[in-house]
């Protein structure tokens, strides 16, 4: 949803969400997020990759819960402020939703059409790093996450 800023500043903005993880923040357009729900512990099935934390129940559906940090080669952490963000699937898979572990409540932000990209090393499944206010946030590769789920049979 693009909004016009005041007439003297004709740049477009998009409402985004900053998702706090244990070691970084992700930034997404708010339309990518279906819902924020409380953390549900889940048990991984045998022979699942470490990033696939298990399955949760959401609105009469079973969704795979994944750790972005682990999918990028890091460690999964479940802090006391852990929550789950249900994401709308975007890619060419039959999946309509999947779930992502976050470490707190996402914050809204305005994303300017002229984002300032930051030159930092990117992890797998990160498309870019951008300056959002005073923090650097990573742009996740959502279709890549969906493909990872499909490859794992989830």
Helices and strands as residue ranges (DSSP letters): E 2-4, E 12-20, E 25-29, G 30-32, E 33-38, E 52-58, E 61-66, H 68-71, E 83-88, E 97-102, E 107-112, E 116-117, E 126-132, E 135-140, H 142-151
